[in-house]
Amino acid sequence: MSSARTKKGASARAGAGAGAASARAGKKEKKTKAKKGAAALDASGSTHGEYNQLGLLEVVQQRFLKDVFDNAKAGHSGWKILIVDDPSMKVISATVGMYDIMERQISLVESLDKKRAPFKDMAAIYILSPTIESVEKLVADYQDKSKLLYGDSAFVYFLGPVPKQLLEMVTQCKQLVKRLKALSEINVDFLVKEDRAFKLDVDAEFSQYYAGKAGKEAETAIAEKLVTLCASLNEYPYIRYNQSSGPCTSLATKFKKKMDKFVSKNPNWWYHGSGKSGKQSTELERSTILLLDRASDCLTPLMHDFTYQAMVQDLLEIDGDKITVNVESADNPDDYDAKDVLLNDKDKLWVELRSKHIAEVIEILSTRISETVNSGSGNALGGSGKDVSLTELASALKALPEYREVMAKLSQHMHISRECMDKFSAEGLIDLSEIEQTLATGVDEDGDKVDTDDLVGMVEQSLLRMNDSQSRLRLVLIAIVGLGKKLSDRDRLLRAAKLDRDQMLALDSVEKLSAGGGTPMERKKKKKGGGGLFSKFKGGTDDEEEESEYASSRYVPILKDILDDLVANTLSLDDFPSVVPMPPSATVASGSKSARSARSAKPSARAKGASKWGKGDAKAGAEAIAFTGSRNLVFMLGGLAYSEMKVARKVMEKESREIIIGSTDFMNPEDFTNALQTLN
């Protein structure tokens, strides 16, 4: 996306990219200045045309740091104030740190919605959502000449396309127009949750996505935000969708119209596959976006998943990516300090461990701690090689300044993982998970089919033992979805579950959403053998990747099968049609074969670049993969489960095909059951 043009003098000629109605700002006496060049509303794309496999996080970071803050710094040499509304604050804080902002001569970040003190000697940078509320507050800052808050320079950036009527409000404000140095649509109206995962911040409840005409407003907002995602990535994707989903079908049509409109209004914008980047050697093939619907798979977000990230989100108290842990005090091993920890891409150890089974996580952490203990500098810990308590680790930190950061991080994650295991044991999840896995797959841990009546009896007994009503609701939902029409005695489970009226609404909702059984989203049953949470499968699998999976995880989210087919170019066009015809190269399996061959001929990304964590730096994993072929964008309407984020990473790593996945929400099982209760 090209950066906003920054020049002295300040009338603004504004137009929404190439296609919006242009509006000259200023009266006759200002026409000359406008001709010489003032900031024009620009949405044409980034000035940084090269693609070197940057993740989504880095793409958005560059957008803010280079296209916004560096441009403003070039246009005004002094200090500046950054003014944001709530949506833009979420977008910025997810990608850019305060240090990066302050380094670019921004002294203060202020909320547009709050009363602000004047800084008349400073320039103002506004980053706003394109809403009437935010535009009205922007204009209000410049309505009264005698009460201006800021100096003679204003840089205005919008997260997404600005409607014509809102643009006119800006260009008709004389005092603002006089000061405009930049007016631009930066196309980042989405939240980056991980390096290749995003969330659309849509002001809508789960029920609105399935509300017919009432959901059209949410559908429009989603389509517009997806356009900004594609604009940021320089992608004009082929659009595929689950044909059995009404919401997906409608969204595909609306998104195509919005995307086509963006492309037509921005002739200077280039996209992968267009040959217009100026450096075709860095261009990829044209991408594909796949639109899916949570209603087509109500089972996955209900299941207990024992990978690290999923367990943390399911079992522990966590606010977004912030979790509070109690760690032994470095000053007094008998005391505990509460510490807020961010589990995000800045934590290299978290990135490495989040997709692993909790048993493997604990094993890795224990090994790393032992390695540190036995290292040359680890003599302060005794160096015996025996298990060392966390208290001993904490007390030894002072004696190991060169290991302090490493040991603190290892200790932190050991605390979190052990807290997960404490919850696991207290809630009896080993037995419960076995019932869930059998309900979901139809077979037990030895791969043998289980009689439905026997299975219903096991569910009934589990329900009678459960004290928590939310857990009972969750198990009944899994039984209803997993057994489907085989569940002939539904009332038997309801009597044991003792659900309240609101919880019964969730049952009605899940039955309605799951009514289209036998759709392409119906999961493939995978027979595996094994025994227990920490035991690996002894039976064979149909996928070499699954050989390291545990008995408690024999259920595989159906999204994995879909992604496997998508990256192999074998995804059914009958079940997942394209809005426009796909090219022949996108409907054959050659891409996957070449990717596998290339991968087998080179060391895995995991083996590259050891760091102080012992398993590679922050780039280890998906970011280090030499991707082949085009990008694959995946959007799940209604919410994405953390186990589905895991399978996206694993498919991406295994097949060397880039997958950027997102949704309207990232949800744990409680989030999903609460959402189901709103549907009626």
C-alpha positions in Angstrom: 0.0 0.0 0.0 1.6 3.3 -0.9 2.3 5.6 1.8 0.5 8.9 2.1 2.2 11.6 0.2 3.6 14.2 2.6 4.2 17.8 1.5 4.2 21.3 2.9 1.3 23.5 2.3 -1.9 22.0 3.2 -5.1 21.9 1.2 -6.2 18.4 0.6 -7.3 16.8 -2.6 -9.2 13.8 -1.4 -10.5 10.8 -3.2 -11.1 7.2 -2.1 -8.3 5.7 -4.1 -8.7 6.0 -7.8 -12.5 5.5 -7.9 -13.9 7.7 -5.1 -15.4 11.0 -5.9 -12.6 13.6 -5.6 -13.3 16.7 -3.6 -11.1 19.8 -3.7 -10.6 21.3 -0.3 -10.4 25.0 0.1 -11.8 28.0 -1.7 -10.5 29.7 -4.9 -7.5 31.3 -3.2 -6.3 27.8 -2.2 -6.6 26.1 -5.5 -3.0 26.9 -6.4 -1.7 25.2 -3.3 -3.8 22.2 -3.9 -2.4 21.9 -7.5 1.1 21.9 -6.1 0.3 18.8 -4.2 -1.4 18.1 -0.9 -2.1 14.9 0.9 -4.5 12.8 -1.1 -6.5 9.9 0.3 -4.6 6.9 -0.9 -5.5 3.3 -0.7 -3.4 2.0 -3.5 -1.2 -0.4 -1.6 2.1 -0.6 0.2 5.2 1.0 -1.2 7.1 -2.1 -0.1 6.5 -4.4 -3.0 9.0 -7.2 -2.2 7.6 -10.3 -0.7 10.1 -12.3 1.2 7.8 -14.6 3.2 7.1 -12.0 5.9 4.4 -13.2 8.3 1.2 -11.1 8.8 2.6 -9.7 12.0 5.7 -8.3 10.2 3.6 -7.0 7.3 1.4 -4.9 9.7 4.4 -3.8 11.7 5.9 -2.4 8.5 2.7 -0.7 7.7 2.6 1.3 10.9 6.3 1.9 11.4 7.2 2.8 7.8 4.0 3.9 6.0 2.6 5.8 9.0 5.1 6.8 11.6 8.2 7.2 9.4 6.2 9.2 6.9 4.9 11.5 9.6 8.4 11.9 10.9 9.6 12.9 7.4 6.7 15.4 7.1 7.2 16.9 10.5 10.6 16.9 12.3 9.2 17.8 15.7 7.4 15.8 18.4 3.9 14.5 17.7 0.8 13.3 19.5 -0.8 10.0 18.4 -4.6 10.0 18.7 -6.5 6.7 18.4 -10.0 5.4 18.8 -10.8 2.0 20.5 -10.6 -0.1 17.3 -7.3 1.3 16.1 -5.8 1.1 19.6 -6.5 -2.7 19.5 -4.9 -3.0 16.1 -1.8 -1.0 17.0 -1.2 -2.6 20.4 -1.4 -6.1 18.8 1.5 -5.3 16.5 3.6 -2.3 17.7 5.3 -1.7 21.0 5.4 1.6 22.8 9.2 1.8 22.4 8.8 1.6 18.6 6.3 4.4 18.7 8.3 6.7 21.0 11.4 6.1 18.9 9.6 7.9 16.0 9.2 11.1 18.0 5.7 10.4 19.3 5.6 11.7 22.9 2.1 10.6 23.9 -0.7 8.3 22.8 -4.2 9.7 23.5 -7.8 8.4 23.2 -10.0 10.2 20.7 -12.9 9.5 23.0 -11.5 11.3 26.0 -11.0 14.9 26.8 -7.5 15.8 25.8 -5.1 18.6 26.9 -3.9 21.0 24.1 -0.4 20.6 22.7 -0.3 23.5 20.2 3.4 23.1 19.5 3.0 19.5 18.4 1.7 17.8 15.2 -1.1 15.3 15.4 -1.3 11.8 14.0 -4.7 10.3 13.9 -5.2 6.6 13.3 -9.0 5.9 13.2 -11.6 3.5 12.2 -13.8 4.8 9.3 -16.9 5.3 11.4 -19.1 8.4 11.7 -18.4 8.6 15.5 -14.7 8.8 15.0 -14.9 11.2 12.0 -17.2 13.5 14.0 -14.7 13.6 16.9 -11.8 14.2 14.5 -13.6 17.2 12.9 -14.6 18.5 16.3 -10.9 18.9 17.1 -10.7 21.6 14.4 -14.1 23.2 14.3 -13.3 26.1 16.5 -10.2 28.0 15.5 -9.8 29.5 18.9 -9.8 26.1 20.6 -7.4 24.0 18.5 -5.6 21.3 20.4 -2.6 20.7 18.1 -0.1 22.5 15.9 -0.1 23.2 12.1 0.4 19.6 10.9 -2.1 16.8 10.9 -1.6 13.3 9.6 -4.9 11.3 9.3 -5.0 7.6 8.6 -8.0 5.3 8.5 -7.9 1.5 9.1 -10.1 0.8 6.1 -12.1 2.3 3.2 -13.7 5.6 4.1 -17.3 6.1 2.9 -17.9 9.1 0.6 -20.1 11.0 3.1 -17.4 10.6 5.9 -14.7 11.8 3.5 -16.7 14.9 2.7 -17.0 15.7 6.4 -13.2 15.7 6.6 -12.7 17.8 3.5 -15.3 20.4 4.5 -13.5 21.1 7.7 -11.4 24.2 6.8 -9.1 24.2 9.8 -8.3 20.5 9.4 -7.8 20.8 5.7 -5.3 23.6 6.2 -3.2 21.4 8.4 -3.5 18.1 6.5 -0.1 16.6 5.6 -1.4 13.1 5.0 -4.8 11.5 4.4 -4.7 7.7 3.8 -6.4 4.4 4.1 -3.8 2.0 5.5 -5.9 -1.1 5.2 -5.2 -2.9 8.5 -8.8 -3.3 9.9 -8.0 -6.6 11.6 -6.2 -7.8 14.7 -3.0 -9.8 14.3 -3.2 -12.6 17.0 -0.2 -14.6 15.8 2.3 -14.3 13.0 -0.1 -16.1 10.7 -3.4 -15.7 12.5 -5.9 -12.8 12.6 -9.2 -11.8 14.1 -11.8 -9.5 12.7 -13.1 -7.2 15.4 -16.8 -7.3 14.4 -19.4 -5.7 16.7 -21.8 -8.7 16.4 -22.9 -11.6 18.5 -22.6 -15.2 17.3 -26.3 -15.3 16.6 -26.1 -12.5 14.1 -24.1 -14.6 11.7 -27.1 -16.9 11.3 -29.8 -14.2 11.5 -30.7 -13.9 7.8 -31.4 -10.2 7.0 -30.5 -9.1 10.5 -27.0 -10.5 9.9 -26.3 -8.5 6.7 -24.7 -5.7 8.6 -22.2 -8.0 10.2 -21.6 -9.7 6.9 -20.8 -6.4 5.2 -18.4 -5.5 8.0 -16.6 -8.9 7.7 -16.3 -8.5 3.9 -14.8 -5.0 4.2 -12.3 -6.1 6.9 -11.3 -9.1 4.7 -10.6 -6.6 1.9 -8.1 -4.7 4.1 -6.4 -8.0 5.0 -6.0 -8.9 1.3 -4.9 -5.3 0.5 -2.2 -5.5 3.2 -0.9 -8.8 1.9 -1.1 -7.8 -1.8 -3.5 -10.6 -2.5 -6.5 -10.7 -4.9 -7.6 -14.2 -4.1 -9.7 -16.8 -5.7 -12.7 -17.2 -3.4 -13.8 -20.6 -2.3 -16.5 -21.4 0.2 -18.4 -24.3 1.8 -21.4 -24.6 -0.5 -23.6 -26.2 2.2 -23.4 -23.0 4.3 -25.8 -20.2 3.5 -23.7 -17.6 5.4 -20.5 -18.7 3.6 -22.3 -18.5 0.2 -23.6 -15.0 0.9 -20.3 -13.8 2.3 -18.4 -15.1 -0.7 -20.6 -13.1 -3.0 -20.3 -9.9 -1.0 -16.6 -10.2 -0.4 -16.0 -10.6 -4.2 -18.0 -7.4 -4.9 -16.0 -5.5 -2.3 -12.7 -6.9 -3.4 -13.4 -6.2 -7.1 -14.4 -2.6 -6.2 -11.1 -2.1 -4.3 -9.0 -3.4 -7.2 -10.9 -1.2 -9.8 -10.5 1.9 -7.7 -6.8 1.3 -7.1 -5.1 0.7 -10.5 -1.6 1.2 -9.0 -2.1 -1.5 -6.4 -0.4 -4.8 -7.3 -1.2 -8.3 -6.2 0.6 -11.6 -6.3 0.1 -13.2 -9.7 -0.6 -9.9 -11.5 3.0 -9.4 -12.8 2.8 -5.7 -11.6 5.0 -5.7 -8.5 8.0 -4.4 -10.3 10.0 -7.3 -9.2 8.4 -10.4 -10.5 11.0 -12.7 -9.1 9.4 -12.0 -5.6 5.8 -12.5 -6.8 3.9 -15.6 -5.8 1.0 -17.2 -7.6 -2.4 -15.8 -7.0 -3.7 -16.9 -3.6 -6.9 -18.6 -2.6 -9.2 -17.7 0.3 -11.4 -20.4 1.8 -14.5 -19.3 3.7 -15.8 -21.8 6.3 -18.5 -21.8 8.8 -18.4 -22.8 12.5 -21.9 -24.3 12.2 -20.5 -27.0 9.9 -18.4 -28.4 12.7 -19.8 -27.9 16.2 -17.7 -30.8 17.7 -14.1 -29.5 17.5 -14.6 -26.4 19.8 -16.2 -28.5 22.5 -13.5 -31.2 22.7 -10.8 -31.2 25.4 -7.5 -30.8 23.5 -4.2 -31.5 25.4 -1.8 -29.3 23.5 -0.3 -26.5 25.5 -2.1 -23.5 24.1 -5.5 -25.2 24.0 -5.1 -26.4 27.7 -4.1 -22.9 28.9 -7.1 -21.3 27.2 -9.5 -24.0 28.3 -8.4 -24.7 31.9 -6.7 -21.5 33.2 -7.7 -18.0 33.9 -6.4 -16.0 31.0 -7.4 -12.6 29.6 -6.6 -12.6 25.9 -2.9 -13.5 26.0 -2.3 -12.2 29.5 -2.1 -14.7 32.4 -1.1 -14.2 36.0 1.3 -16.8 37.5 2.6 -17.1 41.0 6.4 -17.6 40.9 8.8 -18.1 43.7 10.5 -14.9 44.8 14.1 -14.6 43.7 14.8 -12.9 47.1 13.0 -15.4 49.3 12.2 -18.9 48.0 9.4 -19.2 50.6 7.5 -16.3 49.1 5.5 -16.1 45.9 5.1 -13.1 43.6 2.2 -12.6 41.3 3.4 -11.9 37.8 1.5 -11.0 34.6 2.8 -12.9 31.6 2.0 -12.4 28.0 1.7 -15.6 26.0 2.3 -14.3 22.5 4.8 -14.3 19.6 7.3 -12.3 21.6 7.8 -15.2 23.9 10.0 -17.6 21.9 9.5 -20.5 24.2 5.8 -20.2 24.0 5.9 -20.1 20.2 7.9 -23.3 20.2 5.7 -25.2 22.7 2.2 -24.0 22.1 1.3 -26.7 19.5 2.8 -29.6 21.5 1.0 -32.1 23.7 1.2 -31.1 27.3 3.2 -34.3 28.1 5.8 -33.3 25.6 5.9 -29.8 26.9 6.7 -30.9 30.4 9.3 -33.4 29.1 11.0 -30.6 27.1 11.0 -28.1 30.0 12.4 -30.7 32.4 15.2 -31.6 29.9 16.1 -28.0 29.4 16.2 -27.4 33.1 18.4 -30.4 33.6 20.7 -29.2 30.8 21.1 -25.9 32.5 21.7 -27.5 35.8 24.4 -29.7 34.2 26.0 -26.9 32.2 29.3 -25.4 33.1 27.7 -22.4 34.7 25.0 -24.6 36.3 27.3 -25.6 39.2 25.4 -23.1 41.3 22.5 -25.4 41.1 24.4 -28.4 42.3 25.1 -29.9 38.9 24.0 -33.3 40.1 21.7 -34.0 37.2 18.9 -35.0 39.6 15.5 -33.3 39.5 15.7 -29.8 41.0 12.7 -28.2 42.6 11.4 -24.9 41.4 12.4 -23.4 44.7 16.0 -24.4 44.2 15.9 -23.0 40.7 14.7 -19.6 42.0 17.2 -19.4 44.8 20.0 -20.1 42.3 19.2 -17.4 39.9 21.3 -14.8 41.6 24.3 -17.1 41.2 23.6 -17.5 37.5 23.2 -14.0 36.0 24.1 -15.3 32.5 21.3 -17.9 32.8 18.7 -15.8 34.7 16.5 -14.9 31.7 16.6 -18.5 30.4 15.8 -20.0 33.8 13.1 -17.5 34.5 11.4 -18.3 31.3 11.7 -22.1 31.8 10.4 -21.7 35.3 7.5 -19.6 34.2 6.4 -22.2 31.6 6.9 -25.0 34.0 4.6 -23.3 36.4 1.9 -22.8 33.7 2.2 -26.3 32.4 2.0 -27.8 35.9 -1.0 -25.7 36.7 -2.6 -27.2 33.6 -1.8 -30.7 34.8 -3.2 -29.9 38.3 -6.5 -28.9 36.7 -6.3 -32.0 34.5 -6.0 -34.2 37.5 -8.5 -32.4 39.7 -11.2 -32.6 37.1 -10.6 -36.2 36.2 -10.0 -35.3 32.5 -8.1 -38.5 31.7 -11.3 -40.6 32.0 -13.5 -37.9 30.6 -11.3 -37.4 27.6 -11.5 -41.1 26.7 -15.3 -40.9 26.6 -15.1 -37.7 24.5 -12.7 -39.3 22.1 -14.9 -42.3 21.7 -18.0 -40.2 21.2 -16.1 -38.2 18.5 -14.5 -41.1 16.6 -16.8 -44.0 17.3 -13.9 -46.2 18.4 -12.0 -46.7 21.7 -8.3 -46.2 22.2 -7.6 -49.7 20.8 -9.5 -48.9 17.6 -12.5 -51.0 18.4 -16.0 -49.9 17.8 -18.1 -49.2 20.9 -21.8 -50.1 21.2 -23.9 -46.9 21.3 -25.9 -48.0 24.3 -22.8 -48.8 26.3 -21.4 -45.4 25.3 -24.5 -43.6 26.4 -24.3 -45.5 29.7 -20.7 -44.2 30.2 -21.8 -40.7 29.5 -24.7 -41.0 31.9 -22.4 -42.2 34.7 -19.9 -39.4 34.0 -22.7 -36.8 34.2 -24.0 -38.1 37.5 -20.4 -37.7 39.0 -19.9 -34.1 37.7 -20.5 -31.2 40.1 -20.0 -28.4 37.6 -23.1 -27.8 35.4 -21.0 -26.2 32.6 -18.9 -29.4 32.3 -22.1 -31.4 32.2 -23.5 -29.2 29.4 -20.3 -29.6 27.5 -20.3 -33.4 27.7 -24.0 -33.6 26.6 -23.3 -31.3 23.6 -20.4 -33.6 22.6 -22.7 -36.6 22.8 -25.4 -35.0 20.8 -23.0 -33.9 18.0 -20.8 -37.0 18.1 -23.6 -39.5 18.1 -26.1 -37.6 16.0 -29.0 -39.7 15.0 -27.6 -42.7 16.8 -28.6 -41.0 20.1 -32.1 -42.4 20.5 -32.4 -41.8 24.2 -31.6 -38.1 24.5 -33.8 -37.7 27.6 -31.7 -40.2 29.5 -28.7 -37.9 29.3 -30.8 -34.8 30.0 -32.1 -36.3 33.3 -28.5 -37.0 34.4 -27.3 -33.6 33.3 -29.8 -31.4 35.2 -29.4 -28.4 32.9 -31.1 -25.1 33.4 -33.2 -23.3 30.9 -30.4 -21.2 29.3 -28.3 -24.3 29.0 -31.1 -26.1 27.2 -31.1 -23.3 24.7 -27.5 -24.4 23.8 -28.7 -27.9 23.1 -31.5 -26.7 20.8 -28.9 -24.5 19.0 -26.3 -27.2 18.4 -29.0 -29.5 17.1 -30.1 -26.9 14.6 -26.6 -26.0 13.5 -25.6 -29.6 13.2 -28.8 -30.6 11.3 -26.9 -30.9 8.0 -25.1 -34.1 8.9 -23.2 -35.8 6.1 -21.9 -32.6 4.7 -18.3 -32.2 3.4 -17.4 -31.1 6.9 -18.2 -34.4 8.5 -15.1 -35.8 10.0 -13.1 -38.8 9.0 -12.9 -41.4 11.7 -9.3 -42.3 12.5 -8.6 -45.6 14.2 -5.6 -45.6 16.5 -4.4 -47.6 19.5 -2.8 -46.6 22.7 -3.5 -46.0 26.4 -3.5 -43.0 28.6 -2.6 -39.3 28.3 1.1 -39.8 28.4 1.2 -43.0 26.3 1.8 -42.8 22.5 -0.1 -44.9 20.0 1.0 -48.4 19.3 -1.4 -48.8 16.4 -0.7 -47.6 12.9 -2.0 -44.3 11.4 -2.8 -43.1 8.0 -0.5 -40.1 8.3 3.1 -40.1 9.3 2.5 -36.8 11.1 0.1 -38.5 13.5 2.6 -41.1 14.7 3.6 -38.9 17.6 0.0 -38.2 18.7 -1.3 -39.4 22.0 -4.2 -41.7 22.8 -6.1 -38.8 24.4 -5.8 -36.9 21.1 -6.9 -39.5 18.5 -9.7 -37.2 17.4 -8.4 -34.9 14.6 -10.3 -31.7 13.8 -11.9 -31.9 10.3 -10.2 -28.7 9.4 -7.0 -30.7 9.1 -8.5 -32.8 6.3 -9.7 -29.7 4.6 -6.3 -27.9 4.8 -4.5 -31.0 3.6 -6.7 -31.1 0.5 -6.5 -27.3 0.0 -2.7 -27.2 0.0 -2.5 -30.3 -2.2 -4.9 -28.7 -4.7 -7.3 -31.6 -4.3 -10.1 -29.9 -2.3 -13.5 -30.8 -3.9 -14.9 -28.1 -6.2 -18.3 -29.6 -5.7 -18.2 -29.2 -2.0 -16.1 -26.1 -1.9 -16.8 -24.2 -5.2 -15.0 -21.1 -6.4 -16.8 -17.9 -7.1 -14.8 -17.6 -10.4 -13.3 -20.6 -12.2 -10.0 -21.8 -10.7 -7.0 -22.1 -13.0 -6.0 -25.7 -14.0 -2.8 -25.5 -11.8 -5.0 -25.0 -8.7 -7.0 -28.2 -9.2 -4.2 -30.8 -9.5 -2.2 -32.4 -6.8 1.3 -31.4 -8.1 1.8 -28.7 -5.5 1.7 -31.0 -2.5 3.9 -33.6 -4.2 6.6 -31.1 -4.9 6.4 -29.6 -1.5 6.8 -33.0 0.1 9.8 -33.8 -2.1 11.4 -30.5 -1.3 10.9 -31.0 2.3 12.3 -34.5 2.4 15.4 -33.3 0.7 16.2 -30.6 3.3 16.5 -30.4 7.0 13.3 -29.4 8.8 12.8 -25.8 10.0 12.9 -27.1 13.5 16.5 -28.3 13.1 17.8 -24.9 12.0 19.3 -22.1 14.0 19.7 -23.2 17.6 19.2 -20.4 20.1 19.5 -20.1 23.9 16.2 -21.9 24.2 17.9 -24.9 22.5 15.3 -25.4 19.7 15.8 -22.5 17.3 15.1 -18.8 17.5 11.8 -16.9 17.1 11.7 -17.9 13.5 11.8 -21.6 14.2 8.7 -23.2 13.0 6.4 -21.9 10.4 8.3 -18.6 9.9 11.5 -20.5 8.9 9.8 -22.6 6.3 10.7 -22.0 2.6 7.1 -21.9 1.4 6.2 -23.2 -2.0 3.3 -22.1 -4.2 0.7 -19.5 -3.4 -0.7 -18.3 -0.1 -3.7 -19.9 1.4 -6.0 -17.7 3.4 -8.7 -19.4 5.6 -11.5 -17.6 7.3 -13.9 -19.3 9.8 -17.1 -17.5 10.4 -18.3 -17.7 13.9 -15.1 -18.6 15.8 -12.0 -20.7 15.6 -10.9 -23.3 18.1 -7.3 -23.3 19.4 -7.0 -26.9 18.3 -7.7 -25.7 14.8 -5.0 -23.1 15.0 -2.7 -25.9 15.9 -3.6 -28.1 12.9 -3.1 -25.1 10.6 0.5 -24.7 11.9 1.2 -28.4 11.5 -0.1 -28.6 8.0 1.8 -25.5 7.1 5.0 -26.9 8.5 4.6 -30.3 7.0 3.5 -29.3 3.5 5.7 -26.1 3.2 2.6 -24.2 2.1 1.7 -20.9 3.8 -1.6 -20.7 5.6 -2.9 -17.5 7.1 -6.0 -18.3 9.2 -8.5 -16.1 11.0 -12.0 -15.8 12.3 -14.4 -13.5 14.0 -13.2 -14.9 17.3 -10.8 -17.3 18.9 -12.9 -19.4 21.3 -12.4 -21.9 24.1 -15.1 -24.4 24.8 -16.9 -22.2 27.4 -16.9 -19.3 24.8 -18.6 -21.7 22.3 -21.2 -23.0 24.8 -22.0 -19.4 25.8 -22.3 -18.5 22.1 -24.8 -21.3 21.5 -27.0 -20.0 24.2 -27.4 -16.7 22.3 -28.5 -18.3 19.1 -32.2 -18.6 20.1 
